[in-house]
């Protein structure tokens, strides 16, 4: 048997550091993908040692494992969640989307030691082409939100890359955390139906809040500030767990920051099985 699981990267428009606090988020998938191929063996495991460890943690059968990925590592686009989901789907085949998300989170905690919530996994599993997914982490419900054509997103790599296991939690001050979560949830709600300029204001406010939470980086803050002041940029903020990585930029038109592509919402997971 040969099973193939393909997962997309994700961009989170708003709703950063809210998933582990029962908050809201608005991510969408993009067509940068990780693909895992699993070929059944009579005995043993072959492949990268980390991939094999994840596979065995998920209860995987004897297999030769190979991974190809176009998702950048350590820049806030969820390469680790894509890998863990690919492993879970590769082991189990078709399964309930939420159960797949929870199992992928479990093995990421166990093997990769990443203290992640469920944002990345749910963004990938519930993705639809042309849509973002509004996720309510208080009950793990989802709603597909059609993305306006005027919302044009680009990504700028800050050049500051974090380690997977670097803490996500930021400030230990509960008042600061609650203030961020409450204001970020309001920004997610306010974004629905917003014009591109209004969404840009929300992105800028999100970055300021994340900076106060203590999950940004001085070099990233300086780059975000310059981008926010660039002609044709509506808004910009750090994206992902923090401490570096990609900067999400909302632009007026595709010629703004011409060296960077516009990212559109793509489809989610793909699972294939071949009888050989």
N, C-alpha and C positions, 0 to 999 in steps of 0.2 A: 504493500500500500504506500501511496505517496500523497501526503496532504500538504496544502499550501495555504498560508494565512497572510494576508496583506493588510496593513493598517496605515492610516494617514497621519501626518503631523497635524497639529492644531494651533490655531491662533485664538487667543482669548481677547475679545473686544473690551469687556468690562467684567468685574467680579473676580478680582485677584485676592487670594488669601481669605476666601469666604467659605470654601467647601468644607473645611474641617470645623466650621462654626455654624452650620445649618443655614448658610446664606444663599445668595443668588449669583449666577454667572451666565455669560453670554458668549460661548465659544463657537467656532466653526472649523471644519476640517479643511485642509489644503492638500493639493495633489503632489506632495512630497511623501513618498511611501517607504515603509519597511516591509520586506517580504521574508518570511521564514518558510523553508521547505524541509519537511520531515519525511525521510524514507525509512520504512520499517526494516529492522534487522532481526535476525533470529535471537541475537544476544548482544548485550552491551550498548554503549553509547559512543558516538563519534561527533566531534565538532568543537567549537570554542568552549573553553572550560566554564565560563559564566553562563553561556546559553545552556549547556548540559546541566549545570546546577539548577537553573530555573526550571528546566524541563523535568528533572527528577523531583523537584519540590512540588510541581504540579501533578505528580503521579504519572509522568510520561512513560510510555512503552519503549522498549529498545529501539533506537533510531539513529540514523545519520542525519545531522542537523546542519543546515547552512542558512546564513542570513545575509541579505543584501539590503542596504539602506541608503536613501538619499536625504534622510532627516539629519540635520546637523546635531551634534552632541554637545550638551552642556550650555545651550543657548536659550532655553525656555520654550522649546517646541515639542517637548515630551517624547524624546526618543526612547527613554527607559520605559514609559508606559506603553508605547507601541510595541516594544520588544516583549514585555510581559503579557500583553493581550494576545500577541501572535503565538506565544508559547501556549497559553491557556486554550486558545481555539485550535491550535495544532494538536494538542493532547486530546481534547474532548470532542472536536467536531462542532456541529451546530448545537447551540445551547442558548438558554435565556440570556438576553443582553445584560441584565443587571447582575446575574450570577457570574457572568464572565468578568464584569468590571470588578466585583468584590474579590474574586479569586486572583485576578491580576494584581490588585492592590495588595493582597496577602503575600504573594510571592515576592513582590517588590520590597515590601517591608522586611520579609524574612531573609532574602538573599542579597538584595542590593542595599539594604539598610536605609532606604529612602523613606522619610516620614511623610508620605504623600496622602492627600485626600483622594476623592474620586472624580475631580474635575476632568483630568486628562482622559481617563478611561471612558467616561460617559460622553465626552465630546467626540471621541472616535466611534463609539458603538452606535450612537444615535444620530450621527451626521447624515444630512441629505444635501445633494447638490443644489446650490443656490440659496441655501438656508443656513442660518445660525440656529443653535439649540439653546433656549433658555432653560437652565437647570435650577430647580429649587431643592437645595440640599437638606431642607428640613424634612422632606418626605421623598426625595429622589425622583420627583416628577419632572417631566420634560415637555417642552412645547417648541415646535418648529416655527421659526420666525424668518419670513422671507427678507433677504438682505436688499435694501434699495440699491439701484445701480449707481447712485451718487456717493455711496460709501465705498471709497477706493482706498485700500490699505496697502502699505508697503512695509517692509521690515529692513531695519538697519542693524547690522551686527556691531555691537559696542566694542567688541574685541576683548571684553572682560568676561571670562568664562569661569563658572563655579564648578565645584565638585558635587557629584550626585548626593553625597550624604551630608552636605553642608546644611545646617539647620534652616528650616523654613519659617520658624515661628516669629522671628523678629523680636520686637519689644516685649519684655515680660510685664510691662505696665498694663494691667487689665483695662484701665480707662482708655488708654491709647488704642488698644486692640478693639474694644467695643466701639469707639468713635469711628475707627476705620471701617469696621464691618457694617455698621449702621449707615454710614454715608455711602459706602460702596454699593450696598443693596439699593439705596435710593437712586444712585447713578444708573444701575442696571435698569430699573423700572423707567427712569426718565429717558433712557435711550430709545425705548420702543416708539417708533414713529418720529424720531427726532430728525431734523435736517442735518446735513453733514457739518455745517458750521457749529450747530448746537452740540452735536456729538463730539466735536473737537474740544469744546469747552469741558465736557465731561471727562474726556481722556486726560486733559491737563490737570484737572482736579484729582483724578485718580492717582496720577503720578505723585502729586504733592502729598496725598494721603499715605501712599506707600513709602514715600521718603520719611514721613513722620513715624511710620511703623518700624522703620529701621531695617528694611529689607532691600534697599537700593544700594548704590555705590557712588562715591563722589565723581568718578570718571563718567559713569552713566548719567548722573544728574547734569553734568556739564554738557554732555552731548544732547540730552533731551532738551535742555534750555536753548541750545543753538538751533535745534530742529524746530522747536516751537516758534522761533523768531524768523524762520525761513519763509520767504514769500510763497504762497500757495499751499502752505501746511496749515491745516485746521487744528491739529492737535497731535501730541505725541506722549508716550509713556513707556516705562519699562514694562516688560511682559514676562510672565512665568514666575518661578519660585523666588527669583531675585538674585542680588549680589552679582549682576552682570547679565550677559546674554543679549537677546534681541530687543530692539526698541520698536514698538508698534507706532506707525506714522499714518495718519489720515490726511490724504492729499486732495486738492481741488480737482486735479486732472492728472492723467498719466505722465505728462511731460515734467511735472514737478519731481525732483530727484530722479532724473532720467536714467541713471545707471542702475536703478532698482526696479524689479518687476512689480506689477500689481497682482495681489493674491485674491483669488475668487474662491467661494465656498465649493468644496468638492464632496464626493460621496464618502461613506465610512468604510467599515471592514468588508473584506472580500475573503470568502473561504471556498477553497476548491479541493476536490478529492479525485485522485486518479487511481485506477486499478491497473497495476502493472504486473 
